[in-house]
Amino acid sequence: MSTERIYKTVLQVAEAFHQQRPFQDHLDIGAGSGQLLRLARERFGCAPRACDYTDKFLQLQGTKVDVANLNNESLPYADCSFDLVTATEVIEHLSRFRDLIAEIYRVMRPGGVCILSTPNILNINSRLRFLAFGFWNLFGPLPVGGGLETTRGHINPISAFYIAHALAESGFQEPRFTVDKFQRSGIFKLVLWWPWIKLFGALHWWREENKYHTLDAFNRPLVRAMNSVPILLGRTLIISARKP
């Protein structure tokens, strides 16, 4: 389940795209109770469709859940079926998130919009936890053979860059980042660490560009964003992209 703040930010991001090209059909993957579907229908007038691993949670009258295990199944829809596809707090639960993004591209109409959210593992609080403990915020040691409840089912920490890369590799254009809120608890820590982040970030940038030659016209702005203030302070990452 997502939070009201995440839903609000997702709808704000979607609004800009809706103004350019109104949504007709909305698929929410990991729909939960159906709250985001309801809010999007009220705001944009689009027809809701829900996909989840179970139909036990949905509370949106007149809408049924299309059940699918996205770790080993495809989305149960025909090509070019939706104008808006959302998946809030879903990809961190999947072992093969790139397959899901490719599936989203397949079921989306040309000009359609994909909006994803996931825990922002690159904020300063998460980076310091990784430095001290080896695990990002909201991720931790996984039991073997005993289920995933100890980490709320979070098995796949994915940073902003790799989500954007997966979107672009699938064919989406102009991936954009935003966050749902800034973490006040990270402000003082960021002030202390900011000079070191800038210094060592610049050194690693030089090495990637001049020694490894990994930077290009597409990924430079994405790499630069990794140490931006929104990424360093943001709680939840929201990323959007459009199918050409």
C-alpha positions as CSV (number, residue, x, y, z in Angstrom):
1,M,0.0,0.0,0.0
2,S,1.2,3.5,-0.8
3,T,0.6,6.7,1.2
4,E,-1.6,9.7,0.6
5,R,1.5,11.8,-0.1
6,I,2.7,9.4,-2.7
7,Y,-0.7,9.3,-4.4
8,K,-0.9,13.1,-4.3
9,T,2.5,13.5,-6.0
10,V,1.7,10.8,-8.6
11,L,-1.5,12.7,-9.5
12,Q,0.3,16.0,-9.8
13,V,2.8,14.4,-12.2
14,A,0.0,12.8,-14.2
15,E,-1.9,16.1,-14.4
16,A,0.8,17.7,-16.6
17,F,0.6,14.9,-19.1
18,H,-3.2,14.8,-18.9
19,Q,-3.4,18.4,-20.0
20,Q,-1.4,17.6,-23.1
21,R,-3.3,14.4,-23.9
22,P,-6.3,13.3,-21.8
23,F,-6.3,9.8,-20.3
24,Q,-9.0,7.4,-21.3
25,D,-7.9,4.1,-19.6
26,H,-5.8,3.8,-16.4
27,L,-4.1,0.6,-15.3
28,D,-2.8,0.5,-11.7
29,I,-0.4,-2.3,-11.0
30,G,-0.4,-3.4,-7.4
31,A,-3.7,-1.6,-7.0
32,G,-4.2,-2.5,-3.3
33,S,-7.5,-1.0,-2.1
34,G,-8.0,0.9,-5.3
35,Q,-7.4,4.4,-3.8
36,L,-5.2,5.7,-6.6
37,L,-7.6,4.3,-9.2
38,R,-10.5,6.2,-7.5
39,L,-8.6,9.4,-7.2
40,A,-7.4,9.3,-10.8
41,R,-11.0,8.5,-12.0
42,E,-12.3,11.5,-10.1
43,R,-9.6,13.8,-11.4
44,F,-9.2,12.7,-15.0
45,G,-12.3,10.8,-15.8
46,C,-10.4,7.7,-17.0
47,A,-11.7,4.2,-16.8
48,P,-10.0,2.2,-14.0
49,R,-8.3,-1.2,-14.3
50,A,-6.6,-3.1,-11.5
51,C,-3.9,-5.7,-11.5
52,D,-2.5,-7.3,-8.4
53,Y,-1.2,-10.5,-7.0
54,T,-4.5,-11.0,-5.0
55,D,-8.1,-9.7,-5.2
56,K,-8.5,-9.5,-1.4
57,F,-7.7,-5.8,-1.0
58,L,-9.6,-3.9,-3.7
59,Q,-12.5,-1.8,-2.4
60,L,-13.4,0.1,-5.6
61,Q,-17.0,-0.7,-6.6
62,G,-17.5,-1.8,-10.1
63,T,-13.9,-2.7,-10.7
64,K,-12.4,-6.2,-10.5
65,V,-8.8,-7.3,-10.0
66,D,-6.9,-9.0,-12.8
67,V,-4.7,-11.4,-10.7
68,A,-1.1,-12.0,-11.9
69,N,2.1,-12.9,-10.3
70,L,4.5,-10.5,-12.0
71,N,7.6,-12.3,-10.9
72,N,6.8,-15.0,-13.5
73,E,3.8,-13.8,-15.5
74,S,3.1,-11.2,-18.1
75,L,0.5,-8.5,-17.7
76,P,-2.8,-10.0,-18.8
77,Y,-3.7,-7.3,-21.4
78,A,-3.5,-6.8,-25.1
79,D,-1.0,-4.5,-26.7
80,C,-1.7,-0.8,-26.7
81,S,-4.6,-0.9,-24.1
82,F,-3.9,2.0,-21.7
83,D,-3.1,5.7,-21.7
84,L,-1.9,5.8,-18.1
85,V,-0.1,3.0,-16.2
86,T,0.9,3.4,-12.6
87,A,2.8,1.1,-10.2
88,T,3.3,2.7,-6.8
89,E,5.5,0.8,-4.3
90,V,5.6,-2.3,-6.5
91,I,9.0,-2.7,-8.3
92,E,10.9,-3.2,-5.1
93,H,8.8,-6.3,-4.5
94,L,9.8,-7.9,-7.8
95,S,12.9,-9.9,-8.7
96,R,12.8,-8.8,-12.4
97,F,11.5,-5.2,-12.5
98,R,12.9,-4.7,-16.0
99,D,10.5,-7.3,-17.4
100,L,7.6,-5.4,-15.8
101,I,8.7,-2.1,-17.4
102,A,8.9,-3.8,-20.8
103,E,5.4,-5.2,-20.2
104,I,4.1,-1.8,-19.3
105,Y,5.5,-0.4,-22.6
106,R,3.8,-3.2,-24.5
107,V,0.3,-2.6,-23.0
108,M,0.6,1.2,-23.3
109,R,-0.8,3.2,-26.2
110,P,1.6,5.5,-28.1
111,G,1.7,8.8,-26.3
112,G,0.8,7.1,-23.0
113,V,2.4,7.7,-19.6
114,C,4.1,5.4,-17.1
115,I,4.5,6.6,-13.5
116,L,6.4,4.5,-10.9
117,S,7.3,5.0,-7.3
118,T,9.7,3.2,-5.1
119,P,11.7,3.9,-1.9
120,N,14.5,6.4,-2.6
121,I,17.6,4.5,-1.6
122,L,19.9,7.4,-2.4
123,N,18.7,9.9,0.2
124,I,21.3,10.9,2.8
125,N,19.7,8.8,5.6
126,S,19.7,5.7,3.4
127,R,23.3,6.3,2.2
128,L,24.5,6.6,5.8
129,R,22.6,3.4,6.8
130,F,24.3,1.6,3.9
131,L,27.7,2.9,5.0
132,A,27.2,1.7,8.6
133,F,25.1,-1.5,8.1
134,G,25.3,-2.5,4.4
135,F,21.6,-2.2,3.8
136,W,19.6,0.7,2.4
137,N,16.6,2.2,4.3
138,L,13.5,0.0,4.1
139,F,15.7,-3.0,3.0
140,G,17.4,-5.5,5.2
141,P,18.6,-9.1,5.7
142,L,16.3,-11.6,3.9
143,P,15.4,-14.9,5.5
144,V,16.0,-18.0,3.4
145,G,12.9,-20.2,3.0
146,G,11.0,-18.3,5.6
147,G,9.1,-15.6,3.6
148,L,9.9,-12.0,3.1
149,E,7.8,-10.4,5.9
150,T,10.9,-9.1,7.7
151,T,11.4,-6.4,5.0
152,R,7.8,-5.9,4.1
153,G,8.4,-7.9,0.9
154,H,11.1,-5.4,-0.2
155,I,13.6,-7.6,-2.1
156,N,15.0,-5.3,-4.8
157,P,16.5,-1.9,-4.0
158,I,16.7,0.1,-7.2
159,S,18.2,3.5,-7.6
160,A,16.8,6.3,-9.8
161,F,19.4,5.8,-12.5
162,Y,18.6,2.1,-13.1
163,I,14.9,2.8,-13.2
164,A,15.4,5.5,-15.8
165,H,17.8,3.3,-17.7
166,A,15.2,0.5,-17.8
167,L,12.5,2.8,-19.0
168,A,14.8,4.1,-21.8
169,E,15.9,0.6,-22.8
170,S,12.2,-0.4,-23.1
171,G,11.5,2.5,-25.5
172,F,10.2,5.2,-23.1
173,Q,11.3,8.8,-23.6
174,E,12.4,11.6,-21.2
175,P,12.3,9.9,-17.8
176,R,11.9,12.5,-15.1
177,F,12.4,12.3,-11.3
178,T,10.5,13.9,-8.4
179,V,10.0,12.9,-4.8
180,D,6.9,12.9,-2.5
181,K,8.5,14.9,0.3
182,F,11.8,16.0,1.9
183,Q,13.0,14.2,5.0
184,R,13.7,16.8,7.7
185,S,15.8,14.3,9.5
186,G,18.3,14.4,6.6
187,I,18.8,18.2,6.4
188,F,21.5,18.5,9.1
189,K,23.3,15.3,7.9
190,L,23.3,16.7,4.3
191,V,24.9,20.0,5.5
192,L,27.7,18.0,7.1
193,W,28.3,15.7,4.2
194,W,27.6,18.1,1.3
195,P,31.3,19.2,0.8
196,W,32.5,15.5,0.8
197,I,29.7,14.5,-1.6
198,K,30.6,17.3,-4.0
199,L,34.3,16.6,-3.8
200,F,34.3,12.8,-4.2
201,G,31.4,13.0,-6.6
202,A,33.5,15.2,-8.9
203,L,36.4,12.8,-8.7
204,H,34.3,9.9,-9.6
205,W,32.6,11.8,-12.4
206,W,36.1,12.6,-13.9
207,R,37.1,8.9,-13.6
208,E,33.9,7.7,-15.3
209,E,34.2,10.2,-18.1
210,N,37.9,10.0,-18.8
211,K,39.0,6.5,-17.7
212,Y,35.9,4.3,-18.2
213,H,34.1,6.4,-20.8
214,T,30.7,5.5,-19.3
215,L,29.0,8.9,-19.6
216,D,27.1,9.9,-22.7
217,A,24.5,12.4,-23.8
218,F,21.6,10.4,-22.4
219,N,23.0,9.4,-19.0
220,R,24.9,12.6,-18.0
221,P,21.8,14.4,-16.7
222,L,20.7,11.2,-14.9
223,V,24.0,10.7,-13.2
224,R,24.2,14.4,-12.3
225,A,20.7,14.1,-10.6
226,M,22.0,11.3,-8.3
227,N,23.6,14.0,-6.1
228,S,20.9,16.6,-6.4
229,V,19.2,18.0,-3.3
230,P,15.8,16.3,-4.2
231,I,17.4,12.9,-4.4
232,L,19.5,13.5,-1.3
233,L,16.6,14.5,0.8
234,G,13.6,12.9,-0.9
235,R,11.7,10.1,0.9
236,T,10.0,8.3,-2.0
237,L,11.1,8.4,-5.7
238,I,8.5,9.1,-8.3
239,I,9.6,8.7,-11.9
240,S,7.6,9.3,-15.1
241,A,8.2,8.7,-18.8
242,R,6.1,8.7,-22.0
243,K,5.8,6.2,-24.8
244,P,6.5,7.9,-28.1
